Amino acid sequence: MLFTETSYPDKMEHLSDEVRRKAIKISNEMMVDGDVRIHKDLIIAIAIAEAEKWADKKGRQKMN
């Protein structure tokens, strides 16, 4: 099952809307295109980390 902006893991609840949307997008891409041997919880953790990294980089670019 893919995630949406209204149906996503509890682990993504603390994220800002923008970061959550990015994490959902990354998760869905990994689940559709990724290795099916990767456990869903690991996909969620990776997606959250990547989305937070993306947001941090985006924020630093705005400051420059």
Chimera marker file (.cmm) of the C-alpha trace (Angstrom):
<marker_set name="trace">
<marker id="1" x="0.000" y="0.000" z="0.000" r="1" g="1" b="0" radius="0.5"/>
<marker id="2" x="1.365" y="3.387" z="-0.963" r="1" g="1" b="0" radius="0.5"/>
<marker id="3" x="1.217" y="6.393" z="1.340" r="1" g="1" b="0" radius="0.5"/>
<marker id="4" x="-0.718" y="9.621" z="0.759" r="1" g="1" b="0" radius="0.5"/>
<marker id="5" x="-0.836" y="13.030" z="2.441" r="1" g="1" b="0" radius="0.5"/>
<marker id="6" x="-3.734" y="11.780" z="4.572" r="1" g="1" b="0" radius="0.5"/>
<marker id="7" x="-2.579" y="8.197" z="5.085" r="1" g="1" b="0" radius="0.5"/>
<marker id="8" x="1.027" y="7.872" z="6.172" r="1" g="1" b="0" radius="0.5"/>
<marker id="9" x="3.027" y="6.144" z="8.939" r="1" g="1" b="0" radius="0.5"/>
<marker id="10" x="2.884" y="7.523" z="12.474" r="1" g="1" b="0" radius="0.5"/>
<marker id="11" x="6.660" y="7.953" z="12.281" r="1" g="1" b="0" radius="0.5"/>
<marker id="12" x="6.109" y="10.776" z="9.778" r="1" g="1" b="0" radius="0.5"/>
<marker id="13" x="3.677" y="12.698" z="11.980" r="1" g="1" b="0" radius="0.5"/>
<marker id="14" x="6.342" y="14.939" z="13.530" r="1" g="1" b="0" radius="0.5"/>
<marker id="15" x="7.579" y="16.166" z="10.135" r="1" g="1" b="0" radius="0.5"/>
<marker id="16" x="6.588" y="19.486" z="8.641" r="1" g="1" b="0" radius="0.5"/>
<marker id="17" x="4.074" y="19.217" z="5.789" r="1" g="1" b="0" radius="0.5"/>
<marker id="18" x="6.751" y="19.861" z="3.161" r="1" g="1" b="0" radius="0.5"/>
<marker id="19" x="9.191" y="17.306" z="4.569" r="1" g="1" b="0" radius="0.5"/>
<marker id="20" x="6.391" y="14.766" z="5.074" r="1" g="1" b="0" radius="0.5"/>
<marker id="21" x="5.332" y="15.130" z="1.412" r="1" g="1" b="0" radius="0.5"/>
<marker id="22" x="8.933" y="14.523" z="0.351" r="1" g="1" b="0" radius="0.5"/>
<marker id="23" x="9.234" y="11.498" z="2.680" r="1" g="1" b="0" radius="0.5"/>
<marker id="24" x="5.983" y="10.074" z="1.300" r="1" g="1" b="0" radius="0.5"/>
<marker id="25" x="7.240" y="10.544" z="-2.251" r="1" g="1" b="0" radius="0.5"/>
<marker id="26" x="10.571" y="8.861" z="-1.454" r="1" g="1" b="0" radius="0.5"/>
<marker id="27" x="8.841" y="5.986" z="0.386" r="1" g="1" b="0" radius="0.5"/>
<marker id="28" x="6.424" y="5.344" z="-2.447" r="1" g="1" b="0" radius="0.5"/>
<marker id="29" x="9.219" y="5.392" z="-5.030" r="1" g="1" b="0" radius="0.5"/>
<marker id="30" x="11.259" y="2.939" z="-2.969" r="1" g="1" b="0" radius="0.5"/>
<marker id="31" x="8.307" y="0.604" z="-2.519" r="1" g="1" b="0" radius="0.5"/>
<marker id="32" x="7.392" y="0.675" z="-6.210" r="1" g="1" b="0" radius="0.5"/>
<marker id="33" x="10.871" y="0.665" z="-7.715" r="1" g="1" b="0" radius="0.5"/>
<marker id="34" x="12.933" y="-0.725" z="-4.876" r="1" g="1" b="0" radius="0.5"/>
<marker id="35" x="14.125" y="-4.082" z="-3.728" r="1" g="1" b="0" radius="0.5"/>
<marker id="36" x="11.162" y="-5.973" z="-2.276" r="1" g="1" b="0" radius="0.5"/>
<marker id="37" x="13.485" y="-7.526" z="0.291" r="1" g="1" b="0" radius="0.5"/>
<marker id="38" x="13.783" y="-4.176" z="2.077" r="1" g="1" b="0" radius="0.5"/>
<marker id="39" x="11.430" y="-4.114" z="5.050" r="1" g="1" b="0" radius="0.5"/>
<marker id="40" x="8.767" y="-1.389" z="5.022" r="1" g="1" b="0" radius="0.5"/>
<marker id="41" x="9.994" y="0.075" z="8.348" r="1" g="1" b="0" radius="0.5"/>
<marker id="42" x="13.472" y="0.493" z="6.883" r="1" g="1" b="0" radius="0.5"/>
<marker id="43" x="12.043" y="2.188" z="3.796" r="1" g="1" b="0" radius="0.5"/>
<marker id="44" x="10.184" y="4.639" z="6.051" r="1" g="1" b="0" radius="0.5"/>
<marker id="45" x="13.323" y="5.392" z="8.076" r="1" g="1" b="0" radius="0.5"/>
<marker id="46" x="15.397" y="5.945" z="4.938" r="1" g="1" b="0" radius="0.5"/>
<marker id="47" x="12.707" y="8.160" z="3.400" r="1" g="1" b="0" radius="0.5"/>
<marker id="48" x="12.459" y="10.333" z="6.523" r="1" g="1" b="0" radius="0.5"/>
<marker id="49" x="16.248" y="10.738" z="6.697" r="1" g="1" b="0" radius="0.5"/>
<marker id="50" x="16.478" y="11.625" z="3.007" r="1" g="1" b="0" radius="0.5"/>
<marker id="51" x="13.588" y="14.095" z="3.225" r="1" g="1" b="0" radius="0.5"/>
<marker id="52" x="15.133" y="15.811" z="6.258" r="1" g="1" b="0" radius="0.5"/>
<marker id="53" x="18.493" y="15.977" z="4.460" r="1" g="1" b="0" radius="0.5"/>
<marker id="54" x="16.723" y="17.462" z="1.407" r="1" g="1" b="0" radius="0.5"/>
<marker id="55" x="14.989" y="20.096" z="3.553" r="1" g="1" b="0" radius="0.5"/>
<marker id="56" x="18.227" y="20.985" z="5.342" r="1" g="1" b="0" radius="0.5"/>
<marker id="57" x="20.042" y="21.433" z="2.031" r="1" g="1" b="0" radius="0.5"/>
<marker id="58" x="17.146" y="23.486" z="0.654" r="1" g="1" b="0" radius="0.5"/>
<marker id="59" x="17.242" y="25.706" z="3.745" r="1" g="1" b="0" radius="0.5"/>
<marker id="60" x="20.984" y="26.280" z="3.430" r="1" g="1" b="0" radius="0.5"/>
<marker id="61" x="20.583" y="27.233" z="-0.225" r="1" g="1" b="0" radius="0.5"/>
<marker id="62" x="18.021" y="29.908" z="0.707" r="1" g="1" b="0" radius="0.5"/>
<marker id="63" x="20.489" y="31.416" z="3.183" r="1" g="1" b="0" radius="0.5"/>
<marker id="64" x="23.201" y="31.863" z="0.552" r="1" g="1" b="0" radius="0.5"/>
<link id1="1" id2="2" r="1" g="1" b="0" radius="0.2"/>
<link id1="2" id2="3" r="1" g="1" b="0" radius="0.2"/>
<link id1="3" id2="4" r="1" g="1" b="0" radius="0.2"/>
<link id1="4" id2="5" r="1" g="1" b="0" radius="0.2"/>
<link id1="5" id2="6" r="1" g="1" b="0" radius="0.2"/>
<link id1="6" id2="7" r="1" g="1" b="0" radius="0.2"/>
<link id1="7" id2="8" r="1" g="1" b="0" radius="0.2"/>
<link id1="8" id2="9" r="1" g="1" b="0" radius="0.2"/>
<link id1="9" id2="10" r="1" g="1" b="0" radius="0.2"/>
<link id1="10" id2="11" r="1" g="1" b="0" radius="0.2"/>
<link id1="11" id2="12" r="1" g="1" b="0" radius="0.2"/>
<link id1="12" id2="13" r="1" g="1" b="0" radius="0.2"/>
<link id1="13" id2="14" r="1" g="1" b="0" radius="0.2"/>
<link id1="14" id2="15" r="1" g="1" b="0" radius="0.2"/>
<link id1="15" id2="16" r="1" g="1" b="0" radius="0.2"/>
<link id1="16" id2="17" r="1" g="1" b="0" radius="0.2"/>
<link id1="17" id2="18" r="1" g="1" b="0" radius="0.2"/>
<link id1="18" id2="19" r="1" g="1" b="0" radius="0.2"/>
<link id1="19" id2="20" r="1" g="1" b="0" radius="0.2"/>
<link id1="20" id2="21" r="1" g="1" b="0" radius="0.2"/>
<link id1="21" id2="22" r="1" g="1" b="0" radius="0.2"/>
<link id1="22" id2="23" r="1" g="1" b="0" radius="0.2"/>
<link id1="23" id2="24" r="1" g="1" b="0" radius="0.2"/>
<link id1="24" id2="25" r="1" g="1" b="0" radius="0.2"/>
<link id1="25" id2="26" r="1" g="1" b="0" radius="0.2"/>
<link id1="26" id2="27" r="1" g="1" b="0" radius="0.2"/>
<link id1="27" id2="28" r="1" g="1" b="0" radius="0.2"/>
<link id1="28" id2="29" r="1" g="1" b="0" radius="0.2"/>
<link id1="29" id2="30" r="1" g="1" b="0" radius="0.2"/>
<link id1="30" id2="31" r="1" g="1" b="0" radius="0.2"/>
<link id1="31" id2="32" r="1" g="1" b="0" radius="0.2"/>
<link id1="32" id2="33" r="1" g="1" b="0" radius="0.2"/>
<link id1="33" id2="34" r="1" g="1" b="0" radius="0.2"/>
<link id1="34" id2="35" r="1" g="1" b="0" radius="0.2"/>
<link id1="35" id2="36" r="1" g="1" b="0" radius="0.2"/>
<link id1="36" id2="37" r="1" g="1" b="0" radius="0.2"/>
<link id1="37" id2="38" r="1" g="1" b="0" radius="0.2"/>
<link id1="38" id2="39" r="1" g="1" b="0" radius="0.2"/>
<link id1="39" id2="40" r="1" g="1" b="0" radius="0.2"/>
<link id1="40" id2="41" r="1" g="1" b="0" radius="0.2"/>
<link id1="41" id2="42" r="1" g="1" b="0" radius="0.2"/>
<link id1="42" id2="43" r="1" g="1" b="0" radius="0.2"/>
<link id1="43" id2="44" r="1" g="1" b="0" radius="0.2"/>
<link id1="44" id2="45" r="1" g="1" b="0" radius="0.2"/>
<link id1="45" id2="46" r="1" g="1" b="0" radius="0.2"/>
<link id1="46" id2="47" r="1" g="1" b="0" radius="0.2"/>
<link id1="47" id2="48" r="1" g="1" b="0" radius="0.2"/>
<link id1="48" id2="49" r="1" g="1" b="0" radius="0.2"/>
<link id1="49" id2="50" r="1" g="1" b="0" radius="0.2"/>
<link id1="50" id2="51" r="1" g="1" b="0" radius="0.2"/>
<link id1="51" id2="52" r="1" g="1" b="0" radius="0.2"/>
<link id1="52" id2="53" r="1" g="1" b="0" radius="0.2"/>
<link id1="53" id2="54" r="1" g="1" b="0" radius="0.2"/>
<link id1="54" id2="55" r="1" g="1" b="0" radius="0.2"/>
<link id1="55" id2="56" r="1" g="1" b="0" radius="0.2"/>
<link id1="56" id2="57" r="1" g="1" b="0" radius="0.2"/>
<link id1="57" id2="58" r="1" g="1" b="0" radius="0.2"/>
<link id1="58" id2="59" r="1" g="1" b="0" radius="0.2"/>
<link id1="59" id2="60" r="1" g="1" b="0" radius="0.2"/>
<link id1="60" id2="61" r="1" g="1" b="0" radius="0.2"/>
<link id1="61" id2="62" r="1" g="1" b="0" radius="0.2"/>
<link id1="62" id2="63" r="1" g="1" b="0" radius="0.2"/>
<link id1="63" id2="64" r="1" g="1" b="0" radius="0.2"/>
</marker_set>
